[in-house]
Amino acid sequence: MLLSGSVFADVDTAYDRYFSAAAKTHGVPEVVLRSICELESRGNPWAVNINGVGFQPDSRQAALGLLENTRKRPWLLTLRYGNEEPQFSFFRSRQDAQRALNDIYNNNHRWHLENPRYTNIRKLDTRSVDIGMMQINHLFHGRHFESREALLDPQTNIFYAAKYLRRLMNEHSTLRQAVAHYHSNTAKYQAIYLSLFWPIYQEYVDLYDKKA
């Protein structure tokens, strides 16, 4: 997950001042904040991850609609055709999702679809939601905000992430450990996260060096 094609490819962005100000305010490396942002949301201020399933809405309104829709319809039907991106549909119950899947199998000619190569139905825990540029988890951090919607404000999101990263840096002996704990307290997931983080971080360092 490198920077090529991302909204941060040229370093300067619409949210550049927030990263700079947040890094200075809380005494954390700006390049680390930016790297986490790229890995977490690809720089999308409206990004939402619900119980491990990531979405990239194209507007604040779309993100709010997604959050509300999954609250009312927490059963997720996932379909994958070949190597294409998975398709998601939301339902009020497992029975509704199963009926939709049966209809696709039994009437795929009507849908102009082939049988999907992969299907899954599961209920999302809609309490566990990562929101915004820095993917702040509302289940663990929501007590600091009036609502989930507040985390869709890029400035609020970035400044809180910087404050949290500063706390982690104070608690752990290395920056590596602080970044790992930003993502998870579980060693297995930390290792995966760091393996994705370091190439992004290095590319940002190279970009900053060229810009200097």
VENHUSUL-V937590 format. One record per residue. N is the residue number from 0. RES is the residue in one small letter. SS is DSSP state (hx for helix, st for strand, lp for the rest). PSI is psi as a letter, one per 30 degrees, with the letter a starting at -180 (999 if undefined). Layout:
N/RES/SS/PSI ; N/RES/SS/PSI
This chain:
0/m/lp/i ; 1/l/lp/l ; 2/l/lp/f ; 3/s/lp/k ; 4/g/lp/f ; 5/s/lp/l ; 6/v/lp/f ; 7/f/lp/g ; 8/a/lp/f ; 9/d/lp/g ; 10/v/lp/e ; 11/d/lp/k ; 12/t/lp/l ; 13/a/lp/f ; 14/y/lp/g ; 15/d/hx/e ; 16/r/hx/f ; 17/y/hx/e ; 18/f/hx/e ; 19/s/hx/e ; 20/a/hx/e ; 21/a/hx/e ; 22/a/hx/e ; 23/k/hx/e ; 24/t/hx/e ; 25/h/hx/g ; 26/g/lp/h ; 27/v/lp/l ; 28/p/lp/k ; 29/e/hx/e ; 30/v/hx/e ; 31/v/hx/e ; 32/l/hx/e ; 33/r/hx/e ; 34/s/hx/e ; 35/i/hx/e ; 36/c/hx/e ; 37/e/hx/e ; 38/l/hx/e ; 39/e/hx/e ; 40/s/hx/f ; 41/r/lp/g ; 42/g/lp/g ; 43/n/lp/j ; 44/p/lp/f ; 45/w/lp/g ; 46/a/st/k ; 47/v/st/k ; 48/n/st/j ; 49/i/st/j ; 50/n/lp/h ; 51/g/lp/f ; 52/v/st/j ; 53/g/st/k ; 54/f/st/l ; 55/q/st/i ; 56/p/lp/l ; 57/d/lp/g ; 58/s/lp/l ; 59/r/hx/e ; 60/q/hx/e ; 61/a/hx/e ; 62/a/hx/e ; 63/l/hx/e ; 64/g/hx/e ; 65/l/hx/e ; 66/l/hx/e ; 67/e/hx/e ; 68/n/hx/e ; 69/t/hx/f ; 70/r/hx/e ; 71/k/hx/f ; 72/r/lp/i ; 73/p/lp/f ; 74/w/st/j ; 75/l/st/k ; 76/l/st/j ; 77/t/st/k ; 78/l/st/k ; 79/r/st/k ; 80/y/lp/j ; 81/g/lp/b ; 82/n/lp/g ; 83/e/lp/l ; 84/e/lp/k ; 85/p/lp/l ; 86/q/st/k ; 87/f/st/k ; 88/s/st/k ; 89/f/st/k ; 90/f/st/l ; 91/r/lp/f ; 92/s/lp/l ; 93/r/hx/e ; 94/q/hx/e ; 95/d/hx/e ; 96/a/hx/e ; 97/q/hx/e ; 98/r/hx/e ; 99/a/hx/e ; 100/l/hx/e ; 101/n/hx/e ; 102/d/hx/e ; 103/i/hx/e ; 104/y/hx/e ; 105/n/hx/f ; 106/n/lp/h ; 107/n/hx/f ; 108/h/hx/e ; 109/r/hx/e ; 110/w/hx/f ; 111/h/lp/h ; 112/l/lp/l ; 113/e/lp/l ; 114/n/lp/k ; 115/p/lp/k ; 116/r/lp/f ; 117/y/st/k ; 118/t/st/l ; 119/n/st/k ; 120/i/st/k ; 121/r/st/l ; 122/k/st/k ; 123/l/lp/k ; 124/d/lp/j ; 125/t/lp/f ; 126/r/lp/e ; 127/s/lp/i ; 128/v/st/k ; 129/d/st/k ; 130/i/st/k ; 131/g/lp/a ; 132/m/lp/e ; 133/m/lp/g ; 134/q/lp/h ; 135/i/st/k ; 136/n/st/k ; 137/h/hx/f ; 138/l/hx/e ; 139/f/hx/f ; 140/h/hx/f ; 141/g/hx/f ; 142/r/hx/f ; 143/h/hx/f ; 144/f/lp/l ; 145/e/lp/e ; 146/s/lp/l ; 147/r/lp/e ; 148/e/hx/e ; 149/a/hx/f ; 150/l/hx/f ; 151/l/hx/f ; 152/d/lp/j ; 153/p/hx/e ; 154/q/hx/e ; 155/t/hx/e ; 156/n/hx/e ; 157/i/hx/e ; 158/f/hx/e ; 159/y/hx/e ; 160/a/hx/e ; 161/a/hx/e ; 162/k/hx/e ; 163/y/hx/e ; 164/l/hx/e ; 165/r/hx/e ; 166/r/hx/e ; 167/l/hx/e ; 168/m/hx/e ; 169/n/hx/e ; 170/e/hx/f ; 171/h/lp/l ; 172/s/lp/f ; 173/t/lp/l ; 174/l/hx/e ; 175/r/hx/e ; 176/q/hx/e ; 177/a/hx/e ; 178/v/hx/e ; 179/a/hx/e ; 180/h/hx/f ; 181/y/hx/e ; 182/h/hx/e ; 183/s/lp/l ; 184/n/lp/g ; 185/t/lp/k ; 186/a/hx/e ; 187/k/hx/e ; 188/y/hx/e ; 189/q/hx/e ; 190/a/hx/e ; 191/i/hx/e ; 192/y/hx/e ; 193/l/hx/e ; 194/s/hx/f ; 195/l/hx/e ; 196/f/hx/e ; 197/w/hx/e ; 198/p/hx/e ; 199/i/hx/e ; 200/y/hx/e ; 201/q/hx/e ; 202/e/hx/e ; 203/y/hx/e ; 204/v/hx/e ; 205/d/hx/e ; 206/l/hx/e ; 207/y/hx/e ; 208/d/hx/e ; 209/k/hx/e ; 210/k/hx/f ; 211/a/lp/999
